[in-house]
Amino acid sequence: MWHPCGVTTHLIEQLRAAVQARQAAEKAELAAIIKALTPGSGIQQKAVVEATGYSREHIRRIARDHGIGPAKTDQ
């Protein structure tokens, strides 16, 4: 709702900006994860798990969803 002093409108604008920033950060995070998981990056899946705080299964799912197969040397 609009408030005469414009505070509500300002808060809604802040909220929308925060949502857009979060969405942009999520896209950037996903791109970085995919790049790290890409064969030849030299980064083990375990390091991605540790860096992100995501479970190993979640990282595997991201890799699988983006056509990245399991690492042969990852333990």
C-alpha positions in Angstrom: 0.0 0.0 0.0 1.1 3.5 -0.6 1.7 5.7 2.3 1.4 9.5 2.1 5.1 10.0 3.0 6.2 7.5 0.4 7.9 5.3 3.0 6.0 2.2 1.9 6.8 2.8 -1.8 10.5 3.2 -0.9 10.5 0.0 1.1 8.9 -1.9 -1.7 11.5 -0.5 -4.1 14.2 -1.7 -1.7 12.6 -5.1 -1.5 12.5 -5.4 -5.2 16.1 -4.3 -5.5 17.1 -6.9 -2.9 15.3 -9.7 -4.7 17.0 -8.7 -8.0 20.4 -8.6 -6.3 19.8 -12.1 -4.7 18.7 -13.5 -8.1 21.8 -12.0 -9.8 24.0 -13.5 -7.0 22.4 -16.9 -7.4 23.1 -16.8 -11.1 26.7 -15.8 -10.5 27.1 -18.5 -7.9 25.7 -21.2 -10.2 28.0 -20.1 -13.0 31.0 -20.2 -10.7 30.0 -23.7 -9.5 29.6 -25.0 -13.0 33.0 -23.5 -14.0 34.7 -25.1 -11.0 33.0 -28.5 -11.7 34.0 -28.5 -15.4 36.6 -31.1 -16.2 40.0 -29.6 -16.5 39.4 -26.9 -13.9 41.7 -28.6 -11.5 39.1 -28.2 -8.7 37.8 -31.2 -6.9 34.1 -31.6 -6.1 35.0 -31.8 -2.4 36.5 -28.3 -2.6 33.3 -26.9 -4.2 31.3 -28.5 -1.4 33.5 -26.9 1.2 33.5 -23.5 -0.5 29.7 -23.4 -0.9 28.5 -25.2 2.1 26.2 -27.2 -0.1 25.9 -31.0 0.4 27.9 -33.2 -1.9 24.6 -34.5 -3.4 23.5 -31.0 -4.2 26.8 -30.3 -6.0 26.5 -33.6 -7.9 22.9 -32.7 -8.9 24.1 -29.3 -10.3 26.9 -31.1 -12.2 24.5 -33.7 -13.6 21.9 -31.1 -14.5 24.5 -29.3 -16.6 26.0 -32.3 -18.3 29.1 -32.6 -16.2 29.9 -36.2 -15.5 31.5 -37.6 -12.3 35.1 -36.8 -11.8 37.3 -39.9 -12.3 39.8 -38.9 -9.6 37.4 -37.3 -7.1 37.2 -39.2 -3.8 
